[in-house]
């Protein structure tokens, strides 16, 4: 299945947002996921299934000073 992540078309296996985050090794506590223009709360990630053509923005927050 093909999805668009941060503006880049990519292939991935079917699954949930949580599966995608885990497969990429991203730290969930510092991550915001936007799916097709809607922010998905972290507790919803396991139930939200990705579909062909979905558009995701994965935004990581880092601290600093």
VEXDREN-2710 file (C-alpha; in Angstrom, 1 decimal):
% VEXDREN-2710
k/r/px/py/pz
1/UNK/0.0/0.0/0.0
2/UNK/1.2/3.5/-0.7
3/UNK/0.9/6.4/1.7
4/UNK/2.5/9.9/1.8
5/UNK/4.6/10.7/4.9
6/UNK/5.8/14.2/5.4
7/UNK/5.3/14.9/1.7
8/UNK/7.1/11.8/0.5
9/UNK/5.3/8.8/-1.2
10/UNK/6.2/5.6/0.5
11/UNK/5.1/2.0/0.6
12/UNK/4.1/0.3/3.8
13/UNK/2.4/-2.8/5.1
14/UNK/-1.3/-2.4/6.1
15/UNK/-1.7/-1.6/9.8
16/UNK/-2.5/1.0/12.3
17/UNK/-0.8/4.3/13.0
18/UNK/0.7/2.7/16.1
19/UNK/2.2/0.0/13.9
20/UNK/3.8/2.6/11.6
21/UNK/5.3/4.6/14.5
22/UNK/6.7/1.4/16.0
23/UNK/8.1/0.1/12.7
24/UNK/9.9/3.4/12.2
25/UNK/11.3/3.4/15.7
26/UNK/9.9/6.8/16.5
27/UNK/9.5/8.0/20.1
28/UNK/5.8/8.2/20.7
29/UNK/6.0/10.5/23.7
30/UNK/7.5/13.3/21.5
31/UNK/5.4/12.7/18.4
32/UNK/2.3/14.3/16.9
33/UNK/0.5/12.4/14.1
34/UNK/-1.7/14.2/11.6
35/UNK/-3.7/11.9/9.3
36/UNK/-5.4/13.4/6.3
37/UNK/-5.4/16.9/8.0
38/UNK/-6.7/15.6/11.4
39/UNK/-4.5/15.3/14.5
40/UNK/-4.8/11.8/15.9
41/UNK/-4.4/11.5/19.7
42/UNK/-1.9/8.9/20.8
43/UNK/-4.4/6.7/22.6
44/UNK/-6.3/6.4/19.3
45/UNK/-3.2/5.2/17.3
46/UNK/-3.8/1.4/17.7
47/UNK/-7.4/1.7/16.4
48/UNK/-6.8/4.0/13.4
49/UNK/-6.0/1.9/10.4
50/UNK/-4.0/3.3/7.5
51/UNK/-5.5/3.2/4.0
52/UNK/-4.0/3.4/0.5
53/UNK/-3.3/7.0/-0.4
54/UNK/-3.4/8.3/3.2
55/UNK/-1.4/11.5/3.9
56/UNK/0.5/11.6/7.2
57/UNK/2.6/14.3/8.9
58/UNK/4.8/13.0/11.7
59/UNK/6.0/15.8/13.8
60/UNK/8.6/15.3/16.5
61/UNK/9.2/17.8/19.3
62/UNK/12.6/18.4/20.8
63/UNK/13.5/20.6/23.7
64/UNK/16.4/22.9/23.9
65/UNK/17.4/26.3/24.9
END
